[in-house]
Amino acid sequence: MTLSKRQQEMTKQNYIAETEQTLQYTIAEKVTQLFTPSSHSVSVESEMDLQVNTLVNDFLGEINTNTDVDLNALVSKFTDSKVPVEPYNFDSYVEYLANNVVAHSIRTSSPRFIGHMTSALPYFVRPLAKLMTAMNQNVVKMETAKVLSPYERQALAMMHRLIYNFSDDFYTQHIQNSQSTLGILVSGGTAANIIALWCARNASLGPKDGFAGVEKEGLAAALDYYGYKGAVVIGSDLMHYSFDKAADLLGIGMHGLIKVPTNCNNEVDLQALRQAVADCRAQNLHIIAIVGVAGTTDSGNVDPLVAIADIAQAANVHFHVDAAWGGPLIFSEQHRHKLAGIERSDSVTIDGHKQLYLPMGIGMLFLREPQLAASIEKSASYTMRKGSFDLGKRALEGSRPGMALFLHAGLNLIGLKGYEFLIDEGIRKTQYMAARICAMPEFELLAEPEMNLLIYRYIPEPFRGLVAKNQLTEADNQQINQFNQRLQKMQRQAGRTFISRTTKTITCLGEKFSITALRAVLANPLTTQDDIDAVLNDQIQIASELSMSNSLETAENVA
Ligand SMILES: *Cc1c(COP(=O)(O)O)cnc(C)c1O
C-alpha cells in the first residue's frame, strides 16, 4: 500500500509533533528534577558534589599562581553569544569548567601569590557557602530572612564593640533595637564608603523648618537653603578611588573631593589638611566629611587619626575612617595602637573579605551614632515598612545574601586570639621580607612597612651604585621603571609566583618623581619564609633573563 503525497505529509507532521512533545517532556522532567530534593536527586547532587570537590582540591593543591596560557587564546574561547538550546548535562559542564575556567583561574590561595588583597580562605567557608546558598535567605526584609537579621546585627555589634568599645548598657540598648543601626553589611568597601558619605551628607544637610532636607529636595536646593556655595569631602591624595565614585554619585562631583598632599610616609599632611578646611570655610563651601585612611591600598600606611579627629571635631564635621584594609589591626594587642583615634570617628569601613579572611562580598560600615543611618532610610508599601526590623530600609543595596553567616562564623571559629595571630603573623613576615630586600643589592625598599603591605623595586646592575649614593636622575628612574614594569609582567605571565605593581609619586628635594613599585601583600597564613625567598629569587631570575634579552636587543640595534 502506498501513501498519497498528502498522507505522507500528515504522517511526517505527526511525527514531528510527537518528537517535539517527547523532547518537551524530557526538558520539563530534566529541569523540574533540578529543583526536586527527592532521594533520587539527592544522590545526583552528592555525585555533583564529588565532582566539584575534585575540582576544588585540584585547584587549591596547585602551588603555581597561574597557567602561562596566552590571554588572547583564553578570550577566543568565549566568543559565542548564543544560549544553548538544550540543557547540558552536569558531567559535561563540569568537564567544560575544569578545562576552560578552573584551569586558568588565578590561584589567589597559593602561598606564592603575595601581591593582592585577595588571598587564602579558611576551609570552613566552603561547606558554609553551601549552607548559605541552600538556605537562600534574602536579608533585605524579615519576610525572607527572619533570624538572619538579628544574627547579622549581633556579628556587626561585635565588630562595633572592638572599634568603639562603648559600655555594656550601650550594646544592650542598641544591639537588637530596630531603630538603631550599629553597622551595615554591604558587598564591599566601595559600597561602605559610599554609604558613609551618603549618611554624612544627608545628616548635615537635613530637614529644618520649612526645608525637607537634601534627601527629598536634592543638593542644589539644600546648598541654596543653607546658604553654601558648594559642598566637598576632604581627605588625602591616597584615598581609595571609591571616594571618586562617592563624590560623583552624591552630586558634589569629583572636583568636590579635595585631595590633600601626603608626606613621605604616605600620611596626610596635617598642616595642608588644616589649610584645606580653612580654605573651604573661607570660600563658603560645606564640608560633608573629612576622611582618614587606615591602611592605604598601596602601602598600608595609616593617617594620623587622632589629629584628624581633632580637626574634624573643631570644624564640627563628620569624620570617616576608611579602614577597609587596616581595620582588623584592632584584633592585635601589639599593633592596635597604629589605629589610635579610630574610636573617635563617626563611621568606619572595614572589609571582611580582606584581613578577616572571609569570602568576597563582605563590606562593613560601622556608625558611632546608632541613629545616623535614619538619614538614608527608605520604605516601600510592600516591604521594609516603617518601624520594621527589615535591614533593607537603611541600605544602598536591595536583595542581598546572608553573608553574615561567614562573618559570624569567622568571629566564632577564629576568635579574637585567632585573628590576632593572623594579623601579627602577616606583619612579622612582612618585616622578614623587608629585611631580605634591604640585604639584597638587587632590590630597593621604597617605604618602611607599617602593616603587611610592602613596596620595593628591582634595581638593574648599572644603577646600583647611583642608588647607594642617592644620585639617580629622572631619566635613570624612567629606565628603572620600565624594567620593573617588564619584570612584573613577565613574572605574572610565567605564573610561578606573583607580586603586583603600582606607581608611587616620590617628592625629592622639591621635585616629583614617578616610581614604578613592586607591591607585596603578605596575607596568606601558609606563606613561609621559603615562599618569600622563592618569590624574590624568581624575580632575580626573570630580571637576569630580561637584562640578557636587553643587551641582545641593544647588540641587534647596533648591528
Ligand atoms: C579595598 C579597599 C577599598 C574598596 O573595597 P572593595 O571591597 O574592593 O570595594 C576601599 N578602601 C581601601 C583602603 C581598600 O583597601
Ligand as a Chemical Component Dictionary entry (heavy atoms), coordinates in Angstrom:
data_LIG
# 
_chem_comp.id                   LIG 
_chem_comp.type                 NON-POLYMER 
_chem_comp.pdbx_formal_charge   0 
_chem_comp.three_letter_code    LIG 
# 
loop_
_chem_comp_atom.comp_id 
_chem_comp_atom.atom_id 
_chem_comp_atom.alt_atom_id 
_chem_comp_atom.type_symbol 
_chem_comp_atom.charge 
_chem_comp_atom.model_Cartn_x 
_chem_comp_atom.model_Cartn_y 
_chem_comp_atom.model_Cartn_z 
_chem_comp_atom.pdbx_ordinal 
LIG C1 C1 C 0 39.905 47.511 49.155 1  
LIG C2 C2 C 0 39.731 48.903 49.619 2  
LIG C3 C3 C 0 38.556 49.622 49.322 3  
LIG C4 C4 C 0 37.473 49.081 48.416 4  
LIG O1 O1 O 0 36.894 47.924 48.871 5  
LIG P1 P1 P 0 36.179 46.899 47.882 6  
LIG O2 O2 O 0 35.800 45.834 48.828 7  
LIG O3 O3 O 0 37.181 46.497 46.856 8  
LIG O4 O4 O 0 35.015 47.604 47.284 9  
LIG C5 C5 C 0 38.430 50.892 49.843 10 
LIG N1 N1 N 0 39.412 51.442 50.581 11 
LIG C6 C6 C 0 40.546 50.783 50.877 12 
LIG C7 C7 C 0 41.588 51.449 51.713 13 
LIG C8 C8 C 0 40.752 49.490 50.399 14 
LIG O5 O5 O 0 41.894 48.845 50.684 15 
# 
loop_
_chem_comp_bond.comp_id 
_chem_comp_bond.atom_id_1 
_chem_comp_bond.atom_id_2 
_chem_comp_bond.value_order 
_chem_comp_bond.pdbx_ordinal 
LIG C1 C2 SING 1  
LIG C2 C3 SING 2  
LIG C2 C8 DOUB 3  
LIG C3 C4 SING 4  
LIG C3 C5 DOUB 5  
LIG C4 O1 SING 6  
LIG O1 P1 SING 7  
LIG P1 O2 DOUB 8  
LIG P1 O3 SING 9  
LIG P1 O4 SING 10 
LIG C5 N1 SING 11 
LIG N1 C6 DOUB 12 
LIG C6 C7 SING 13 
LIG C6 C8 SING 14 
LIG C8 O5 SING 15 
# 
